[in-house]
């Protein structure tokens, strides 16, 4: 049996180990896992915010899901602060 030993194969093996699926399988439509079945989620590099070192899309989705009441309060305060003239 021939094994793949290139960088892409290594990345796929790491993704599969952490998330249960790799990017290539997602692109091929083989996404039969739900997020609850995975330890980690594969993100889109375009969503990565270098300044804060996090996936901004997944970060806000997490806050909306787990802390929506507190996030709503924070949004109200941010709107008030945004309307002030300094």
BELTAZI-V770068 format. One record per residue. RES is the residue in one letter. PSI is psi in degrees with one decimal (none if undefined). D_FIRST is the distance of its C-alpha to the first C-alpha in Angstrom with 1 decimal. Layout:
BEGIN
res=RES psi=PSI d_first=D_FIRST
res=RES psi=PSI d_first=D_FIRST
END
This chain:
BEGIN
res=X psi=131.5 d_first=0.0
res=X psi=132.9 d_first=3.8
res=X psi=150.4 d_first=6.4
res=X psi=127.3 d_first=10.0
res=X psi=26.8 d_first=12.5
res=X psi=176.4 d_first=15.6
res=X psi=-39.5 d_first=18.8
res=X psi=-40.7 d_first=18.4
res=X psi=-38.2 d_first=15.1
res=X psi=-45.6 d_first=17.1
res=X psi=-42.7 d_first=20.1
res=X psi=-40.9 d_first=18.4
res=X psi=-40.1 d_first=17.0
res=X psi=-46.7 d_first=20.6
res=X psi=-44.4 d_first=22.3
res=X psi=-37.7 d_first=20.2
res=X psi=-41.2 d_first=21.1
res=X psi=-43.2 d_first=24.8
res=X psi=-7.2 d_first=25.5
res=X psi=-1.9 d_first=23.1
res=X psi=158.3 d_first=22.1
res=X psi=166.3 d_first=21.4
res=X psi=-40.9 d_first=23.6
res=X psi=-38.8 d_first=21.3
res=X psi=-36.5 d_first=21.2
res=X psi=-45.4 d_first=25.0
res=X psi=-31.7 d_first=25.5
res=X psi=1.4 d_first=23.6
res=X psi=21.1 d_first=26.0
res=X psi=30.7 d_first=23.7
res=X psi=79.3 d_first=26.3
res=X psi=7.0 d_first=26.9
res=X psi=146.3 d_first=27.8
res=X psi=156.5 d_first=31.5
res=X psi=-29.5 d_first=32.5
res=X psi=-21.7 d_first=33.8
res=X psi=-5.6 d_first=30.3
res=X psi=152.0 d_first=29.0
res=X psi=-35.0 d_first=29.8
res=X psi=157.9 d_first=29.9
res=X psi=142.9 d_first=30.5
res=X psi=126.0 d_first=29.0
res=X psi=176.6 d_first=31.9
res=X psi=126.3 d_first=32.9
res=X psi=-27.5 d_first=33.4
res=X psi=-21.5 d_first=36.7
res=X psi=-5.1 d_first=38.1
res=X psi=124.0 d_first=37.7
res=X psi=108.4 d_first=41.2
res=X psi=-35.1 d_first=41.0
res=X psi=-40.7 d_first=44.6
res=X psi=-2.4 d_first=43.9
res=X psi=50.7 d_first=40.2
res=X psi=162.7 d_first=39.3
res=X psi=103.8 d_first=38.1
res=X psi=-37.1 d_first=41.5
res=X psi=-49.3 d_first=40.5
res=X psi=-32.9 d_first=38.8
res=X psi=-50.7 d_first=41.6
res=X psi=-34.6 d_first=44.4
res=X psi=-40.9 d_first=42.6
res=X psi=-46.4 d_first=42.2
res=X psi=-41.9 d_first=46.0
res=X psi=-40.0 d_first=47.0
res=X psi=-42.5 d_first=45.1
res=X psi=-22.4 d_first=46.1
res=X psi=44.2 d_first=49.4
res=X psi=-36.6 d_first=51.0
res=X psi=-46.9 d_first=54.6
res=X psi=-35.9 d_first=54.5
res=X psi=-37.7 d_first=52.8
res=X psi=-41.2 d_first=55.6
res=X psi=-44.0 d_first=58.2
res=X psi=-39.4 d_first=56.6
res=X psi=-37.6 d_first=56.5
res=X psi=-44.3 d_first=60.3
res=X psi=-41.2 d_first=61.1
res=X psi=-35.8 d_first=59.1
res=X psi=-41.4 d_first=61.0
res=X psi=-45.1 d_first=64.3
res=X psi=-39.9 d_first=63.3
res=X psi=-26.3 d_first=62.2
res=X psi=-16.7 d_first=65.7
res=X psi=146.4 d_first=67.6
res=X psi=127.0 d_first=68.9
res=X psi=none d_first=68.6
END
